[in-house]
């Protein structure tokens, strides 16, 4: 997972030098995560978290570009009332949080300067998780996550306003395969291009 991440970052940096003449911007962004951990042992309700980080816009031409990002991202979850039925050592109705360093690499299409449509993969590396889910020190979640996301962004001068939907593709359950757990939800954000 780390080798893939480093390879993608190296690729993005190489593209930066090639694409600089076409247009290159760096910026900061932050916003709300409205996420849930999807699985039959979790509550179906979405919980608020947040994300903060930086982005680069690498414009290949007037319409197409690549937008790599580096984000600190939080997913809040709540187990369901029957979590202990599936995992006898587990606890029902527990609220917890997962913190990730997320690296989305998005293909960006701008039909007009005002709006961009974005789609691409996101790699997540877990930095911390609550350990009271199973009533012991065992970690219940895998250390990596892979997702796909898509959304739209308004480009208002240096200001960026956007929203996207994130769908987890990997099972993040590190206990067993009784239940598949996946991150999913919405991100709403404000960003500012500073360069």
C-alpha positions, 0 to 999 in steps of 0.5 A: 500500500505504501509503495503504491502511494509513493509511486502515485505521488512520484507520478503526480510530481512528474506531471507537475513539471510537465504540466507547469506551462499549462497551469498549476495551482496549489491550495488549501481546503477543508470541510465536512465529512458526512460519512458512515461505516456501511455494514449490517453491524453498524447504524445506518445513520450518517455522522459528521466529521471533517477533513483538512488538507492541501490540493494541487491543480495540474491543468493539461489543457483548458478542459482537462486536468489532474487534481491530487490532494493530501487530506487528514480525514475523519469518519465517525461511526456508531455500532448498531443495537445487534453488534454483539449478536455478530461479535459476542465480544463486541459492544452495542451502540458504541460511537467511535472515530477513524482518522485517515491520511487520504490521498485522492487523485482526481481526473478533472473536466472543466466544460466551462471555467466556472465548474469542474467535474471530478472522478478518481480513486482515493487511498486512505492510510489509517492513523488512529482508531478507537479501540473500545469496539471489542472491549479490549485493545484489539484493533477492529479496522484495517490500516488501509482503505481504497475508495472511488469518488466523484463530484463537482467543484465551483471555481470562483476565482481563487475560491473552490466550493465543492461536493463529492460522494465517496464509496469505499471499495475495500472491506475495512473489517479486520476481525473476520469476514462475517460482515463487510464494512465500507466507508461511504458518504459525502464531502462538502468543502471550501478551498483556496488556491494560494499559488 
